[in-house]
Amino acid sequence: MIQIKTRLADNGYSLIKSRNAELDHFGSSLRASLCLFTDFVIETYCRITTVAFRCLAVNKAQRS
């Protein structure tokens, strides 16, 4: 069983994700790598989205 926790501290929110996976002998490292890759993609998407919303907020404030 693998438990992966991801926290995003940059934007003030904490995203905690727990994933439980049963790993058999064959392909266990591949599955673990895929889980880590998926977590990396999700974390990167959240960071990009946060930056985009901050930019939109700044642009909106400057127009006002």
MOPAC internal coordinates of N, CA, C and O (Angstrom, degrees):
PM7 1SCF
backbone

  N    0.0000 0     0.00 0     0.00 0    0    0    0
  C    1.4515 1     0.00 0     0.00 0    1    0    0
  C    1.5280 1   108.09 1     0.00 0    2    1    0
  O    1.2310 1   120.78 1   -48.64 1    3    2    1
  N    1.3051 1   116.11 1   131.36 1    3    2    1
  C    1.4607 1   121.49 1   179.01 1    5    3    2
  C    1.5222 1   107.79 1  -115.55 1    6    5    3
  O    1.2310 1   120.87 1   -45.99 1    7    6    5
  N    1.3067 1   115.95 1   134.01 1    7    6    5
  C    1.4608 1   120.13 1   175.96 1    9    7    6
  C    1.5173 1   107.42 1  -119.30 1   10    9    7
  O    1.2310 1   121.04 1   -59.80 1   11   10    9
  N    1.3099 1   115.62 1   120.20 1   11   10    9
  C    1.4571 1   120.84 1  -177.56 1   13   11   10
  C    1.5211 1   107.84 1  -114.73 1   14   13   11
  O    1.2310 1   120.77 1   -52.19 1   15   14   13
  N    1.3230 1   116.14 1   127.81 1   15   14   13
  C    1.4608 1   120.69 1   177.97 1   17   15   14
  C    1.5192 1   108.24 1  -120.46 1   18   17   15
  O    1.2310 1   120.83 1   -49.29 1   19   18   17
  N    1.3099 1   116.01 1   130.71 1   19   18   17
  C    1.4496 1   121.25 1   178.77 1   21   19   18
  C    1.5135 1   107.99 1  -120.28 1   22   21   19
  O    1.2310 1   120.54 1   -49.18 1   23   22   21
  N    1.3180 1   116.56 1   130.82 1   23   22   21
  C    1.4624 1   120.67 1   176.84 1   25   23   22
  C    1.5165 1   108.74 1  -121.68 1   26   25   23
  O    1.2310 1   121.07 1   -47.03 1   27   26   25
  N    1.3140 1   115.57 1   132.97 1   27   26   25
  C    1.4504 1   120.61 1   175.27 1   29   27   26
  C    1.5204 1   107.13 1  -106.88 1   30   29   27
  O    1.2310 1   120.62 1   -77.66 1   31   30   29
  N    1.3138 1   116.42 1   102.34 1   31   30   29
  C    1.4553 1   120.59 1  -176.30 1   33   31   30
  C    1.5211 1   111.71 1   -92.44 1   34   33   31
  O    1.2310 1   119.46 1   163.44 1   35   34   33
  N    1.3187 1   118.64 1   -16.56 1   35   34   33
  C    1.4569 1   121.32 1  -175.40 1   37   35   34
  C    1.5163 1   112.71 1   -63.69 1   38   37   35
  O    1.2310 1   120.11 1   139.67 1   39   38   37
  N    1.3188 1   117.39 1   -40.33 1   39   38   37
  C    1.4557 1   119.50 1  -174.85 1   41   39   38
  C    1.5217 1   113.17 1   -97.57 1   42   41   39
  O    1.2310 1   119.75 1  -172.17 1   43   42   41
  N    1.3221 1   118.08 1     7.83 1   43   42   41
  C    1.4473 1   120.47 1   177.17 1   45   43   42
  C    1.5169 1   114.37 1    87.48 1   46   45   43
  O    1.2310 1   120.21 1   168.81 1   47   46   45
  N    1.2924 1   117.20 1   -11.19 1   47   46   45
  C    1.4545 1   121.03 1   177.90 1   49   47   46
  C    1.5159 1   108.79 1  -100.60 1   50   49   47
  O    1.2310 1   120.83 1   -29.25 1   51   50   49
  N    1.2973 1   116.03 1   150.75 1   51   50   49
  C    1.4605 1   117.74 1   174.57 1   53   51   50
  C    1.5153 1   108.19 1  -115.62 1   54   53   51
  O    1.2310 1   121.75 1   -58.53 1   55   54   53
  N    1.3042 1   114.26 1   121.47 1   55   54   53
  C    1.4553 1   120.83 1   177.95 1   57   55   54
  C    1.5086 1   106.44 1  -102.12 1   58   57   55
  O    1.2310 1   120.64 1   -69.34 1   59   58   57
  N    1.3138 1   116.38 1   110.66 1   59   58   57
  C    1.4636 1   120.31 1  -179.49 1   61   59   58
  C    1.5140 1   107.04 1  -110.74 1   62   61   59
  O    1.2310 1   121.60 1   -58.04 1   63   62   61
  N    1.2895 1   114.55 1   121.96 1   63   62   61
  C    1.4509 1   119.55 1  -177.92 1   65   63   62
  C    1.5109 1   108.35 1  -126.15 1   66   65   63
  O    1.2310 1   120.81 1   -56.64 1   67   66   65
  N    1.2852 1   116.07 1   123.36 1   67   66   65
  C    1.4595 1   119.97 1   177.36 1   69   67   66
  C    1.5129 1   108.35 1  -109.62 1   70   69   67
  O    1.2310 1   121.09 1   -50.83 1   71   70   69
  N    1.2817 1   115.53 1   129.17 1   71   70   69
  C    1.4603 1   119.84 1   178.96 1   73   71   70
  C    1.5168 1   108.11 1  -126.42 1   74   73   71
  O    1.2310 1   120.59 1   -54.75 1   75   74   73
  N    1.2894 1   116.48 1   125.25 1   75   74   73
  C    1.4598 1   121.34 1   177.09 1   77   75   74
  C    1.5141 1   107.95 1  -108.10 1   78   77   75
  O    1.2310 1   121.00 1   -52.11 1   79   78   77
  N    1.3032 1   115.70 1   127.89 1   79   78   77
  C    1.4690 1   120.05 1   179.25 1   81   79   78
  C    1.5093 1   108.48 1  -136.51 1   82   81   79
  O    1.2310 1   121.12 1   -45.79 1   83   82   81
  N    1.3052 1   115.47 1   134.21 1   83   82   81
  C    1.4579 1   119.74 1   174.89 1   85   83   82
  C    1.5170 1   107.38 1   -88.67 1   86   85   83
  O    1.2310 1   120.96 1   -54.34 1   87   86   85
  N    1.3149 1   115.77 1   125.66 1   87   86   85
  C    1.4531 1   120.88 1  -176.18 1   89   87   86
  C    1.5167 1   109.79 1  -111.41 1   90   89   87
  O    1.2310 1   120.44 1   -52.69 1   91   90   89
  N    1.3088 1   116.76 1   127.31 1   91   90   89
  C    1.4542 1   120.13 1   173.95 1   93   91   90
  C    1.5251 1   108.85 1   -91.04 1   94   93   91
  O    1.2310 1   120.54 1    -2.11 1   95   94   93
  N    1.3196 1   116.57 1   177.89 1   95   94   93
  C    1.4596 1   120.36 1  -174.14 1   97   95   94
  C    1.5236 1   112.21 1   -65.72 1   98   97   95
  O    1.2310 1   120.41 1   141.48 1   99   98   97
  N    1.3255 1   116.82 1   -38.52 1   99   98   97
  C    1.4578 1   119.83 1  -177.36 1  101   99   98
  C    1.5211 1   109.77 1   -89.72 1  102  101   99
  O    1.2310 1   120.57 1   -57.37 1  103  102  101
  N    1.3062 1   116.52 1   122.63 1  103  102  101
  C    1.4584 1   120.41 1   176.68 1  105  103  102
  C    1.5092 1   114.87 1    84.03 1  106  105  103
  O    1.2310 1   119.67 1  -168.02 1  107  106  105
  N    1.3130 1   118.23 1    11.98 1  107  106  105
  C    1.4641 1   119.19 1  -178.34 1  109  107  106
  C    1.5188 1   111.35 1   -66.77 1  110  109  107
  O    1.2310 1   120.01 1   139.49 1  111  110  109
  N    1.3180 1   117.58 1   -40.51 1  111  110  109
  C    1.4654 1   119.08 1   179.98 1  113  111  110
  C    1.5220 1   110.65 1   -68.80 1  114  113  111
  O    1.2310 1   120.07 1   145.77 1  115  114  113
  N    1.3349 1   117.47 1   -34.23 1  115  114  113
  C    1.4652 1   120.57 1   177.33 1  117  115  114
  C    1.5220 1   110.51 1   -64.54 1  118  117  115
  O    1.2310 1   120.58 1   135.14 1  119  118  117
  N    1.3260 1   116.50 1   -44.86 1  119  118  117
  C    1.4667 1   119.67 1   179.30 1  121  119  118
  C    1.5253 1   111.13 1   -64.68 1  122  121  119
  O    1.2310 1   120.30 1   139.34 1  123  122  121
  N    1.3119 1   117.04 1   -40.66 1  123  122  121
  C    1.4630 1   119.94 1   178.21 1  125  123  122
  C    1.5234 1   110.23 1   -63.37 1  126  125  123
  O    1.2310 1   120.37 1   139.46 1  127  126  125
  N    1.3284 1   116.90 1   -40.54 1  127  126  125
  C    1.4654 1   120.52 1   178.40 1  129  127  126
  C    1.5216 1   111.02 1   -64.12 1  130  129  127
  O    1.2310 1   120.34 1   139.49 1  131  130  129
  N    1.3289 1   116.95 1   -40.51 1  131  130  129
  C    1.4609 1   119.98 1   178.64 1  133  131  130
  C    1.5224 1   111.49 1   -64.93 1  134  133  131
  O    1.2310 1   120.33 1   141.61 1  135  134  133
  N    1.3296 1   116.98 1   -38.39 1  135  134  133
  C    1.4686 1   120.36 1   177.29 1  137  135  134
  C    1.5237 1   110.56 1   -63.57 1  138  137  135
  O    1.2310 1   120.55 1   135.35 1  139  138  137
  N    1.3195 1   116.55 1   -44.65 1  139  138  137
  C    1.4632 1   120.16 1   179.32 1  141  139  138
  C    1.5223 1   110.70 1   -64.63 1  142  141  139
  O    1.2310 1   120.09 1   139.62 1  143  142  141
  N    1.3381 1   117.44 1   -40.38 1  143  142  141
  C    1.4607 1   120.96 1   178.95 1  145  143  142
  C    1.5224 1   110.63 1   -64.24 1  146  145  143
  O    1.2310 1   120.40 1   137.51 1  147  146  145
  N    1.3317 1   116.84 1   -42.49 1  147  146  145
  C    1.4636 1   120.93 1   178.86 1  149  147  146
  C    1.5218 1   110.55 1   -62.07 1  150  149  147
  O    1.2310 1   120.15 1   137.00 1  151  150  149
  N    1.3231 1   117.31 1   -43.00 1  151  150  149
  C    1.4618 1   120.71 1   177.70 1  153  151  150
  C    1.5225 1   111.19 1   -62.17 1  154  153  151
  O    1.2310 1   120.27 1   140.39 1  155  154  153
  N    1.3325 1   117.08 1   -39.61 1  155  154  153
  C    1.4629 1   121.10 1   178.77 1  157  155  154
  C    1.5296 1   110.38 1   -63.36 1  158  157  155
  O    1.2310 1   120.43 1   137.06 1  159  158  157
  N    1.3276 1   116.78 1   -42.94 1  159  158  157
  C    1.4651 1   120.71 1  -179.86 1  161  159  158
  C    1.5247 1   110.67 1   -64.14 1  162  161  159
  O    1.2310 1   120.24 1   136.29 1  163  162  161
  N    1.3218 1   117.15 1   -43.71 1  163  162  161
  C    1.4673 1   120.92 1   179.97 1  165  163  162
  C    1.5256 1   110.54 1   -63.99 1  166  165  163
  O    1.2310 1   120.31 1   135.56 1  167  166  165
  N    1.3286 1   117.02 1   -44.44 1  167  166  165
  C    1.4609 1   120.61 1   179.85 1  169  167  166
  C    1.5247 1   111.02 1   -62.79 1  170  169  167
  O    1.2310 1   120.27 1   137.18 1  171  170  169
  N    1.3297 1   117.10 1   -42.82 1  171  170  169
  C    1.4641 1   120.97 1   179.33 1  173  171  170
  C    1.5239 1   110.75 1   -63.85 1  174  173  171
  O    1.2310 1   119.97 1   137.20 1  175  174  173
  N    1.3243 1   117.66 1   -42.80 1  175  174  173
  C    1.4619 1   121.61 1   178.42 1  177  175  174
  C    1.5278 1   110.67 1   -60.95 1  178  177  175
  O    1.2310 1   120.14 1   137.05 1  179  178  177
  N    1.3255 1   117.34 1   -42.95 1  179  178  177
  C    1.4672 1   120.85 1   179.72 1  181  179  178
  C    1.5218 1   111.29 1   -63.81 1  182  181  179
  O    1.2310 1   120.40 1   139.03 1  183  182  181
  N    1.3230 1   116.84 1   -40.97 1  183  182  181
  C    1.4659 1   119.99 1   178.90 1  185  183  182
  C    1.5261 1   111.23 1   -65.34 1  186  185  183
  O    1.2310 1   120.29 1   136.27 1  187  186  185
  N    1.3377 1   117.06 1   -43.73 1  187  186  185
  C    1.4685 1   120.70 1   179.67 1  189  187  186
  C    1.5224 1   110.40 1   -63.37 1  190  189  187
  O    1.2310 1   120.53 1   137.78 1  191  190  189
  N    1.3224 1   116.59 1   -42.22 1  191  190  189
  C    1.4612 1   120.98 1   179.19 1  193  191  190
  C    1.5194 1   111.10 1   -62.87 1  194  193  191
  O    1.2310 1   120.37 1   138.49 1  195  194  193
  N    1.3228 1   116.91 1   -41.51 1  195  194  193
  C    1.4635 1   121.07 1   178.92 1  197  195  194
  C    1.5203 1   111.02 1   -62.20 1  198  197  195
  O    1.2310 1   120.25 1   134.79 1  199  198  197
  N    1.3196 1   117.14 1   -45.21 1  199  198  197
  C    1.4668 1   121.01 1   179.15 1  201  199  198
  C    1.5243 1   110.20 1   -63.08 1  202  201  199
  O    1.2310 1   120.14 1   139.00 1  203  202  201
  N    1.3203 1   117.33 1   -41.00 1  203  202  201
  C    1.4650 1   120.74 1   179.90 1  205  203  202
  C    1.5274 1   111.12 1   -62.49 1  206  205  203
  O    1.2310 1   120.04 1   136.72 1  207  206  205
  N    1.3298 1   117.53 1   -43.28 1  207  206  205
  C    1.4608 1   120.11 1   179.00 1  209  207  206
  C    1.5246 1   111.65 1   -66.78 1  210  209  207
  O    1.2310 1   120.01 1   144.11 1  211  210  209
  N    1.3269 1   117.59 1   -35.89 1  211  210  209
  C    1.4626 1   119.83 1   176.19 1  213  211  210
  C    1.5194 1   110.68 1   -63.74 1  214  213  211
  O    1.2310 1   120.26 1   137.34 1  215  214  213
  N    1.3345 1   117.11 1   -42.66 1  215  214  213
  C    1.4675 1   120.77 1   178.60 1  217  215  214
  C    1.5219 1   111.02 1   -62.64 1  218  217  215
  O    1.2310 1   120.29 1   137.97 1  219  218  217
  N    1.3279 1   117.05 1   -42.03 1  219  218  217
  C    1.4592 1   120.13 1   177.94 1  221  219  218
  C    1.5230 1   111.31 1   -62.89 1  222  221  219
  O    1.2310 1   120.33 1   139.86 1  223  222  221
  N    1.3248 1   116.97 1   -40.14 1  223  222  221
  C    1.4639 1   120.52 1   179.71 1  225  223  222
  C    1.5229 1   110.98 1   -65.48 1  226  225  223
  O    1.2310 1   120.22 1   139.31 1  227  226  225
  N    1.3303 1   117.19 1   -40.69 1  227  226  225
  C    1.4681 1   120.75 1   178.91 1  229  227  226
  C    1.5202 1   110.04 1   -65.52 1  230  229  227
  O    1.2310 1   120.22 1   135.27 1  231  230  229
  N    1.3328 1   117.18 1   -44.73 1  231  230  229
  C    1.4688 1   120.27 1   179.25 1  233  231  230
  C    1.5206 1   111.79 1   -62.11 1  234  233  231
  O    1.2310 1   120.44 1   140.16 1  235  234  233
  N    1.3194 1   116.76 1   -39.84 1  235  234  233
  C    1.4617 1   120.72 1   179.49 1  237  235  234
  C    1.5246 1   110.45 1   -66.91 1  238  237  235
  O    1.2310 1   120.50 1   140.56 1  239  238  237
  N    1.3351 1   116.65 1   -39.44 1  239  238  237
  C    1.4641 1   120.45 1   179.51 1  241  239  238
  C    1.5273 1   110.95 1   -67.26 1  242  241  239
  O    1.2310 1   120.16 1   144.05 1  243  242  241
  N    1.3231 1   117.29 1   -35.95 1  243  242  241
  C    1.4617 1   120.44 1  -179.78 1  245  243  242
  C    1.5207 1   111.69 1   -70.52 1  246  245  243
  O    1.2310 1   120.04 1   149.22 1  247  246  245
  N    1.3194 1   117.54 1   -30.78 1  247  246  245
  C    1.4658 1   120.95 1   179.32 1  249  247  246
  C    1.5173 1   111.93 1   -73.68 1  250  249  247
  O    1.2310 1   120.31 1   152.74 1  251  250  249
  N    1.3080 1   117.02 1   -27.26 1  251  250  249
  C    1.4708 1   121.08 1  -176.68 1  253  251  250
  C    1.5038 1   112.10 1   -74.59 1  254  253  251
  O    1.2310 1   120.10 1   180.00 1  255  254  253

